[in-house]
Amino acid sequence: MELAAVRSEETQKSQVDSETTERFIAEKHIGERIKRLRLKKSMGLVELGKHTGLSASFLSQLETGRVVPTLRNLARIAMVFSKDLSYFFESEPQAMFRVHRRKERVRLPQTGVETPTYFFESLGYMVPDRHMDPYFAQFVPLEKNQEPKAHMHPGYEFLYVLEGELSLRHGDQQCTLEPGDAVYFDSSTAHSYACAGKKPADALIVTMHQPPVPQPVAMTRPSGPRAVAGGVAGAATGIR
């Protein structure tokens, strides 16, 4: 009786392990990962089968979760796509998806001035490690003798006018934008905005982050009158 009980317990463990394995495979979405890798390479099932030695029908069942892959088969597939075997078992990062309700946004004034020329609301404040910053901005008519404050920052900027008229100065250039107009510019150049009408102007602004470009290391030049003259000439013409 004791031997039978032990065998029964071993059988239950085996069944549980099998169920756990299938559940683990399903949770890791291994079939879906294989399919994404294949489609990313524009590869058909038959072609993948030629590279792995597995039949197209088996690979199809593998992608749809109807069969459980062995480590040997997964290793074959991983090598085709230059992936480590652990790729299929690591936790998948959650796709970024954030909703910003209008009632939850905070309206903030332009910073660094006594009288703001615009107010803005961040449309991406809930997104961590974001690669761009979207804003809704409202530019108010300037007061008498008020000048817009210029600023600059690394990266690029995109602006789309929703309503009203907006004057934009970028370096030596200036233009007036109307509803439906858009502009894309290098934001490392000094730029400023100003409401160009009697009513506020609304716009969507997206600033795109850009890491600073590493500056080339200056070559060591020989000393002497010739080198000094060359250096002065270079400085005069703005050449670095």
ABEGO torsion letter per residue (X at the ends): XAAAAAAAAAAAAAAAAAAAAAAAAAAAGAAAAAAAAAAAAGBBAAAAAAAAGBBAAAAAAAAAGABBBBAAAAAAAAAAAGBBAAAAABBBBBBBBBBBBAAABBBBBBBGBABBABBBBBAAAABBGBABBBBBBBBBBBBBGBBBBBBBBBEBBBBBBABEBBBBBBEABBBBBBBGBBBBBBAABBBBBBBABABBBBBBBBBBBBBBBBBBBBBBBBBEAAAAAAAAAAAAAGBX
